Amino acid sequence: MVSTYLSYDLVTRDLSASLKRVSNQSTVSREAEYYKENIGKVTSVDEFLDDYRLYSYAMKAHGLEDMTYAKAFMRKVLESDLSDDNSFANLVADDRYRDFATAFNFSSAEKTAQSSTQVGAMVDLYTETMVSQGDNVTTETNYFNAMMDEVGGVDDVLNNNRLRDYLLTSYGIDQRYYSRSLIRGVLSSDTSDSSSYINQTLGPQRDDLNAKLSDANTRLDAATTDNEKKAIKAEIAGYDASLATIQKYYDMADAFQFNADGSAPSTGAQTADQKATVNSLYVSQQERVSTATALADATYFEQKIATVDNVSDIIADTRLYKFIKTAYGLTGATVVSSTIEQILTSDLNDPTSYANTFGKSRPEYLKLAQAFNFNTDGTVAVGSAQTAAQTEATKNLYYNTYDDVQDKADEKAISLYKAAISEIDTVDEFLAKSDVYSFALKAVGIDPDEVSKFTISQVLKSDLEDKKSYVYGLKDERYLTLAKAFNFGKDGNVTVPLTAQSQGTITSIASDYTVMKTRFLDKDATTKAKEDAKAEVSYYSEKMLSIQTASEFINDDRLTNIVLTAYGIDPGTVDKNFLKQVFSSDLGDPNSFVNKQENSVWAEILGTFNFDARGNLTDDFNNGTQSRGKIIETQNKYTRQTLEEEQGETNNGVRLALYFERMAPTMTSAYDMLSDSALLEFFRVSFQLPDSFSNLDVDKQAELVKKYMNLEDLKDPDKVGKMVDKFTVMYDLQNGEASSSALSILTSTSSSIGISADLLTSLAQK
């Protein structure tokens, strides 16, 4: 009979060739092809369990063939949340069940409008956009002021998108519907010249409206019924609105000094005061109070407060009134104009005055009263409403508080968005949820009022893999950013988020990395190693959800180190150029770089990523129950299991040797050796220990394992090879014939490799 050593050597001398021979066997290749073609069609655990060929193939691949009958048990394994240490699969002592669960995406392929990472990115983008909008006010104002010194005429303003937009925004004119000829005529008008364009065009309209308004007021005085008065008041409101619009154009004309032909005079298109007027209007039109707005408001306050001679001047000036309320934290709905008036007219020497009375519970009232110098009748000498020091103090208070309200509003908007987005399952629901819809559009810089919901619907349903899809036709990065931020399919329903790796794979790699970093360490060292590993896997778990290209991954040493370590590869032996060749390979091409590697682990690693051969994120592989890498890994494991079984038919010692060689990289302690009957037999035979060895206390057994075998050597393939060589020799010495207890150890359902029916029942009831 051929010796165990020689038989083993014949198999492993060219292991890849031996495995290829097995994989080419008709039964093996047929089952592998069926698995590859059909596993991607499975959408649920029940579908998987009901397809016996798929289910049994995977079970054999993971060394669980003897448990194929236990479908109820395996369903609980597959449905486990692997990120939860207390989930079913993680609580089962045998790691093969956890490994089996990590090979699939049943528990992690959750369809959602946005993943937690996408929600976080949207919130960050919203914050950045809000800040950017504030900065943009300053940028656009500086641009407007600089360019107005250079323009040669009205047409230069209207032909420049930025100048025109600034002008129209300042005067509250809808940029979608403005009349160029009207604006040109207004800007070229002198309002004091009766023959100017504005007086010839809008003057008659204004006169007509004033006449109608006067008539309406007369009729209102004479009206006797409530309905009649209500109708006339509505009519008056319409006239007032139309007159306000016309006045807006007169104000615009007064803010420029273009000649009647539209040319700019030698003194320039605007004076400094005229620029300041337009700047102030532009700032006032902003939805948010930016730094530029705050500075402008403070300047306005400082200028106006010097002209105030009565409290009524503040109450009547909306901008002044708002400034003071904001500065002193009096923006609540209960603080009305009469409240401010009573505070400012309080006699601080009178303990019963309004400010002193209510200042006990509202100290901000007293603080406001102390900041001004009004008499109890509201009067004061011009310029004496505040001293210079009081004005400066008020401005500083405003700078500290001007954005408090909008910051709180932002916090509320963010909180509402986070809560609501998880409940959205379709594009239609997204469009109908106004808070979510508005938040998302603002985050990418789109004004919700300036785009149709039809457009947004088509954007979100666009196929990002198809360059001819709707979103690309808009040629606007804002819409593309919006589309990428959500996970809606062509039908408008939510899909699984597209990430570099599935959540299941990320969890699996994180777990394997931790195991590899804590192998064979003593208790104290293990604690420290686990803390270090926790920090790394936390980084990996978060970062991998935002990686968009293979280059990003390859250039992040922390990420690559975690993946390589998890797969049992020393990161120090792999350079970036090699990784670049791996990630630029086409898994479907048998002649590609990755498929030419002797070690199939590189194909398994590449297959866990959703990158195409160009290194870009693609949705082509982001579906199904298993990633391409896990399919390859399952096929490789099945082939290896088959090879070991075939060798066991002629020499069970070879099967044990092959099994030990395969399991050595996964062992983390002496107890792994003791809990696996096949590995225990390998150890017992290697060191010629009696069968009664297993009767010892398990801790005593562990001590002997560590005494006879340096577990650190299991990290070194060469030393593992020497262990196997020793075993094959000792096996032949102990077994003078082909039969051995090894076969029963590897196939028996009663060994510790299997799980008893009683244990199954107990676990299933948990």
MARVEXLO-422057 format. One record per residue (C-alpha): z, x, y. Coordinates in steps of 0.1 Angstrom, whole numbers, plus 5000, padded with zeros to 4 digits. Each point is the difference from the previous one (the first is absolute). Layout:
N
ZXY ...
END
This chain:
766
500050005000 499250125035 503150115018 501549795028 499550295024 496350044992 499449635001 501649975033 498250305013 496649854989 500849695020 501350165032 497850315001 497649785019 502049695006 497449855024 497450034972 502449844975 500749715024 496349965007 499349984963 502549724997 498849825031 496450004986 501149824968 498449665000 503249804998 501750205027 497150005024 499449634994 503649915009 500050245029 496849845014 501349654995 503250105018 498250165029 497649705004 502649734999 503350125013 498749965036 499449634993 503649934992 501949835029 503349914984 502550124975 499349704978 496250084999 500950354990 502349904972 497649744988 497250254995 501250184969 497550285001 501050105036 503749954994 500250184966 497850295013 502350065029 503149974978 498750264976 499150235028 503550005013 501650044965 501249654999 497749874972 503049894979 501149775029 496749825004 501549684984 502749985027 497949835027 502949825018 501850345003 496950185012 499349725026 503450075016 499150375000 496749945017 501449765026 502850245010 500250125036 500050374994 501350085035 503249824990 502350234979 501549694985 496849844988 499449944963 497750294993 502250245019 503149894981 498550054965 501350344988 496650094985 497850145028 496949914982 500449645011 500350105037 496950234995 498149714985 500949775029 498950275025 496650024984 499249655013 500149825034 501449674989 503250025020 498550175030 496649855007 501349765025 497549815021 501149995037 498549975034 501750335009 502050254981 503350125015 498250325011 497349805017 502649785017 501750315012 496750155012 499249675019 503350005017 499650375010 496549925013 501349705020 502550225017 497550285006 497549755015 502749855023 500850345013 496450095003 499349685020 502750115024 498550355003 496649845005 501249825031 500650345017 496850154986 497849715012 501849995034 499450375006 496449964989 499449715024 501550175030 498150324994 496749834994 500249775030 499950315021 496650094984 498249674998 496949955022 500049634999 500949674983 497650064971 501750324991 503249804994 498349724981 497950234978 503150204990 501849824972 503450155007 499849935038 498749654995 502749924973 502750135023 498849795029 499649684980 503450054983 501750055033 498849675013 500549814967 496349934995 498849954964 497750294993 498049794975 498949745025 499950175035 496949975022 498650345010 498249865030 503149825012 502250314997 497350225017 499849765029 503749975004 500550385000 497350035026 501649745023 502050035032 502349704999 500250005038 496249965003 499049634998 496550104989 501250224970 499249914964 503549884992 500349785030 496549854995 500649954962 503749934995 500949905035 498549654998 501649954966 503450095014 499549775030 499049714977 503150074977 502350015030 498649675012 500549844966 503550154998 500949855034 498749664990 501950024967 503250085017 499549705024 499449784970 503150134983 502149915029 498649654999 500249964962 502449734988 500050034962 501150294977 496750004981 498150025033 502150295012 499750184967 496249985001 499850125036 502450294993 497750114971 497149985024 501950215026 500850264973 496350034992 499150065036 502850265004 498750184969 496550015013 501150115034 502150284984 496950124981 497950015032 502950185018 499950264973 496450095009 501050015037 502850244991 497550214980 497750025030 502850115022 500950284976 496750185005 497950115030 496550014986 497149935024 498149674999 497250174980 502550124974 500150365010 503250195007 500850115035 500650365009 503749945001 500049894963 500049684980 503749965004 502950115022 503250124983 501749675007 497249814985 500150214968 503849944999 499449635002 497650004971 502250234980 502949775005 498049704988 498850194969 503550094991 501249645005 497449884976 501350204971 501749824972 502550284995 502050195025 498950364996 501350315017 497249975025 501049645006 503650085005 499250275025 497749775019 502749725000 502650255012 497750115029 499349645009 503749924999 500950305023 497349905025 500849635000 503850025001 499750185033 498449695016 502449744986 502249825025 501149714978 500949924964 497249755000 497550285004 501050144966 500049654983 496649935014 498550334989 499549974962 499650374995 503150095020 502049734983 498950114965 500750365009 503649935010 500749784970 498750274976 501950285017 503349824997 499549864965 499849645012 496949894981 501649734980 498849645003 503349885016 499550235030 497949815025 499150065036 503049815013 502250234979 498550315015 500349845035 503749924995 500850354988 498250175029 501749785026 503550054985 502850135023 501450294979 503249995020 500649644989 501549994965 498749644996 496450095008 497349944974 499550374991 503850064998 500749694980 497350044974 500050385001 503150014979 498049884970 496650125012 500550345016 496350025007 500449735026 502550215019 497850304996 497049825015 502049875030 501350355007 496550145001 498949785030 501449935035 499149645007 502249775021 501449694985 497249805017 497450224984 499150195032 499950375007 498450235025 496550114990 500350324979 503749954993 499849804968 500750334982 500950355010 497850284987 502650084974 500149644988 496349984998 499850324980 502849884977 498149674994 496850184992 501850224975 501649694983 496549854998 498650324983 502749974974 499649634993 496349915007 498950024964 503149864983 498749654998 496750104985 501750254977 502149714987 496849794998 498350284980 503050024976 499849634995 496250004995 500350294975 502849824981 498049674999 496950194988 501850184972 501549674988 496849795002 497450244987 501450004965 499549624998 496250025008 497649974971 496749935017 498050085031 500349645011 503850024998 499850325021 497849835026 502349705002 503250205004 499850065037 502950265003 498550214972 496449965012 500950105036 502250294989 497450154977 497149975026 502150155028 501050294977 496450114997 499349935037 498149674997 500949725024 500549694979 498649785028 496750195002 498949984964 499249704977 502049944969 496749984981 499350365009 503450114988 499649804968 496750184993 501550345008 502949954976 497749884972 497650305004 499450234971 501050345014 498050174972 496849845013 498850165032 497849695006 503049765001 501049805030 502650245014 497750295002 497449805019 502549955029 500050385006 503649985013 502750224985 502749745009 498549754976 499750264973 503650105005 501049644997 498049954968 501550314984 503549895008 499849694977 499249934964 497849705000 497149964977 496549855007 501449664991 502850035026 502850034974 502450294999 499350284976 501850314987 500550265028 497650294998 502050324999 499350354987 502049914969 501449684987 503749935005 500550024963 498550354998 502050125030 503249884984 499050164967 499250345016 503249995021 502149934968 498250284980 500550245029 503749945000 500250054963 498150335001 502250135029 503249934981 499150124965 502750194982 502350045031 503849984997 501849725017 500650155034 496450145002 498649674989 501849815028 498650245026 496549994984 500049625000 500949995037 497250245008 497549814978 501149675016 499050135034 496650124987 499149684981 501149795030 497550205020 497449964973 500549634996 499649935037 497350265008 497749904971 499749655014 498450135032 497750284985 496449915007 498050304987 500250264972 500150275026 503249855015 501650014966 498850354991 501250155033 503549864997 501850254978 503049774995 497849734985 498050234977 503150184988 501549664990 497049894980 499450334983 503750044991 500149644986 497150094977 501750314988 497850245020 501450295020 498849955036 500050375005 497150044975 497749765018 498250075033 498449765024 496450104992 500649894964 501549675011 497049955023 497750044971 502049764979 500149735027 496350045008 499249934963 498449684987 502249884970 497049814987 497950314997 500850204968 498650315017 502149985031 502550285007 503149804990 498549894967 499150364991 503650115002 501650084966 503249825010 499349635004 503049965022 497850065030 497949704992 503249804995 501350115034 496749935019 499849664983 503349895015 498450025035 497849755017 497750265015 496250024995 498250344994 499850055038 503849975002 500149675019 502249714991 498149744981 500749654986 497850064970 502950124979 502749795016 500149724974 500949934965 503150064979 499650384998 498850285022 497150214987 502450284994 502449794980 497049874979 499050364993 503650094992 500349714976 496850104982 501250364998 503349904986 498449774975 497750284988 503050244998 502049754980 497149954976 499650384996 503750034991 499849714976 496950164982 501750334997 503149834986 497949864972 499550354986 503050195014 502949835017 501350335013 496850035021 500749665014 503550095009 498950325017 497349825020 502549735010 502650265011 497350195020 499049675018 503649895007 501450345011 498949965037 501849665002 503450104986 502850035026 503150074979 501350074966 500649634995 496249945002 499750214969 502849814983 498849655009 496650054984 500150044962 496750194999 501250255026 503350034983 498350074967 497950275017 503250165013 501949974967 497150154980 499450285026 503650124996 500549904963 502949765007 501149774973 499449625000 503749955007 499450155035 499349655012 503549884989 501750225026 501249865033 497049975023 501650235026 500550264974 496449964990 499050055036 502050325002 498350144969 496649915014 500850195032 501450294979 497050044978 497349915025 499650105036 498949675015 498550185030 497450144976 498549654997 498650055035 497950294987 496949914978 500050354985 503649974989 499449654987 497250154980 502450254984 502449724992 497249824982 499050314981 503550054988 500249644989 496850014980 501350304981 503549854994 498449674990 498050164972 503150194988 501949684998 497249784986 498350144970 497749704998 498049785024 502549715000 502850005025 502449785017 498050065032 497549734991 502749744997 501750135032 496849955020 499049664986 503249834991 501049705021 503750074991 500150345017 501350055035 496550005012 499849634994 502449725012 501749774976 499549625001 503649965009 499650235030 496949825010 501849675000 502950145020 497750165026 497849695003 503149795009 501050235029 
END
